[in-house]
Amino acid sequence: MTRTDEPTDEHWVDPEIIRPYVVTRGRTQPVHGKFDLISMALAVGPSPGPDAGLDPEHLQILQLCREPKSVAEIAAYLDLPAGTIRVLLGDLFDKQLVSAQEPQSEVDMRDMNMYRAVLDGLRSL
């Protein structure tokens, strides 16, 4: 007797989870940098040759980053989670193939006037 609700071997892993895991080799944090969603990455230097030991996703990032792109943009273009992109950018940054610019806060987060202005704006809604 076969039960129809038993899991089959074909569906034991969700491809949406396994692909990022494989791409990053199980890593969840970049080797260098923190790469916020709005951090900008730019490819530097000549394109690496086939002996550089880069994965296809690394090469796609380098191609995209010939012009500055944010982590969020790269993730959207490659259809990968931002966490995966952060790990891959860390690899490229470590090999000095990309430069990264972290976002700079225009507001001092300890400034009470900023919080008052936000509260006043919310109250006026």
N, C-alpha and C positions, 0 to 999 in steps of 0.2 A: 504494500500500500504506500503510495507516494503522497506526501502532503504538499499542497500548493503554496503554503506560506513559508516553507523552508528556504533559507537563503541559497542562492546558487553561486558557484565559483566566479561567475562573470561579474558579479555585483558586490564583491567584498571590499573594493576600494573605490572611493570617489575620485574621478580624474581631476576634479577641481582642487583637491588637496594634494594628490601625489605629484603633480607636475611641479608646483613650487618647491616641494620638498626635494625632488630630484635635482632641479636646477641649482639649488643652493647647497646641495649635498648635506641636507639636514641642518644647516646653520640657520640661526634665527637673528643673529646680530652681525653687522659689518665688522670687518677686522679693524678698520679705521673710520673715523667720522661718525656722525649720528644721522645726518641727512633727514631733515624735516621734510614734510610734504612740499613745502615751497622752496626748499634748497635748490639752487641752480647748479647744474652740471654742464661742463663744457669739455669736449674732447681736445686734448693737446697733443702736439707733435704729429708725426706722420702715422698713417694707418699701420698697425702691426702686421707682420707677415704671418703665414700659416704656422710657423714654428713657435709662435708666442704662447701657445698652450691655452688659448681662450675658447670658451664655449660659444655656440652660435648666439646665445642671448647677450653675452658680453659684446660681441661684434655688432649686434643690432643696436645696442645702447650707444656704442661709439659712433655708429652711422647717424643715429638720431641726434647725438650731441655735437655734431659739427656746428650747430647753432645752439646757444644756451637753452636748456630745457629743465623744467622742474621735475622733481621726483614724481609728482602726480601726473604730469604729462607723459613721462616715460612709461609709467605703469599703465596708463590708458592706451598708449600706442601699442604696447607689447601684450596687453591683456593679461597682466600678471599683478599680483598683490603688491602694494607699496613696500611691504616688508621684504619681499623677494628682491625688489629693485634696490632697496637700501643695501642688502648684502652684496649684490652684484656691483653696485657702484663702489662699495668699500674695496672690493677686489681690484677694480680698475684704478681707484685712487692709490692703492698700495703699489701698483705697478707704474704709477705716475703717468697714466694714460688719460686721466680726466682731472680737471680742477673742479673744486666745489666752492660755492659761496653760500654760507649760511645766512638765513634771513636776519636782518638787524632790526631790533625793536626800536620803533620811533617814540615809544612811550616808556617812561620809567614806571615799572609795575608797582613801585612802592609809593608813587605819587597819589596821595589821597584826593587831590583835585580831580584826577582822572576818574576815580571811582564815583565821586560826587556828580561829575558830568554824565556818567553812564546812568546812574540812578535817576538824575533829573530827566534825562532823555526817556527812560523807561516809564517814569511817572507821567510824562506828557503824552504818552500813547494812550 
